[in-house]
Amino acid sequence: MINKLPITNNFPMTMLAQMDEVAVFQTAAFAYDDRDDSVTRNQRTGYEGQSNYGELNLGLHVNDNALQVLDNRMSLLAAINEQLASESSLDGQYGRINSIHWVSQVHGQQIHDIDATTLSMTPLAADAMVSQQRGRGLAIMTADCVPIVLYQPTSGKIAAIHAGWQGLACGVIQETVQRFTDSGAIQAWIGVCISQANYEVNTDVRDKLLAGCIEHQALSQEHIDNFATLFSIPSIDDKVKLDLPKLAAMQLEAAGATIMNDLPVDCSYANTHYYSYRRQTHMQQLATGRMALVIVRR
């Protein structure tokens, strides 16, 4: 499980990793506290027919108040810098970051090179970002899909990946890892996402995932041969439950990356501290927010 290390008692974010120049953060919908009674859980879950944006919605595309979302993003930047300042022995410009970058996520394999693109008010359509510059953060938004961040110590390059089932099928992990052209180990962290127990789909989704993994050579032949057993369990009405985080982990390993955090990660659906699109759908809510996995390089 992801280790809970609250930055403040009231801000919904945890630090997952911290090295000399790189840190990884996971945001949530609600801050962790000691209360877990039924009233508190109901407040976190929300109610049928309503939108549930929680305390730190970071998504501009879910019909929340745009000014509030932008304020949330600025609060996130401030909270990250506050934590970096308290953890760091470094001084000056390397002790903080100047910006967090976002993309308009499209469930594909498009990769945005932050360093090679002119800054724009409109985020580019992409499902991954890479950067080698200091003072930047890369944020991937999710509400069930698998978020991944990468770091290569030898080059200083960082990346962030949005890997829903479609991204896992079209090779977004492999495409992003291939942007690390220098030699040296690549470290990976997987953030909060939906667990196999709560991700029931039709068998055609599993079949499309298998076909994509074969096409993009995203897994070893042994894992391809045992795909159904490794990543799905039978459910009712000829449906299956898929293990997306396990599939993401094995794709990362096949691409040559080493996973640094413990698996399994927290389930976005089961844990009401997080946003979940599937929970929103099951509860017939109008909308829900988005959380982010963020990697920063000072």
C-alpha angles and dihedrals in degrees: 000000000000110000112245109229106162114208092208132357091251107034117088100227137099132197111235099181140002128190133163096285106003134062133177125213134188119202125203140197094248135020118254117250138157095265118097103153123137094262092054092047091051091051090052096045097047128208138285115274094018134099117246112207097159122197102306113028108171098180120104092187100064099077095257120140103286094213090054092049092050089049089051090053092051090048089052092052090049093048092050092050090047090054093044090052092052094046100039131088089190122106136212125004095353092061095073144022126244101207147008117221125216134187135201099251117221106174094251141098102270113136123203117210101208093194095054098047130082113241111261136183089228115069115232121245106254143122099216139036133199131192140168098187126106123239096041139112128202118209129194118192123216144165099184104337119106115267118201134183128193135200131185110196095197094058100024090231119149131190140185125206135194106208115180118159090278092052091048089051096049097047103252092152094052092044091053096046089052088063087069095086097166121087118253140088120299118216122207137195125193117209135208114308142147117297127228091251090064103034108086117168141159117277091249089071090057090047092051090049091052092047091050093049090051093047094049096036088234097154139037117267090251091056091046091052091051097035099127093048095045100046109023141049125194118259134178127300093023091299128131137212113233128210102218097170091052091049091049090050093052092046089052091050091047089052091053101257124133118224110228104188129067121263140253097052123204116289113244091205099047098040110067092201085080136060119256126185091195091053088049089053094047091049092046092236121164095231145337135206134256129240126202142224106212131192119191133190115201 
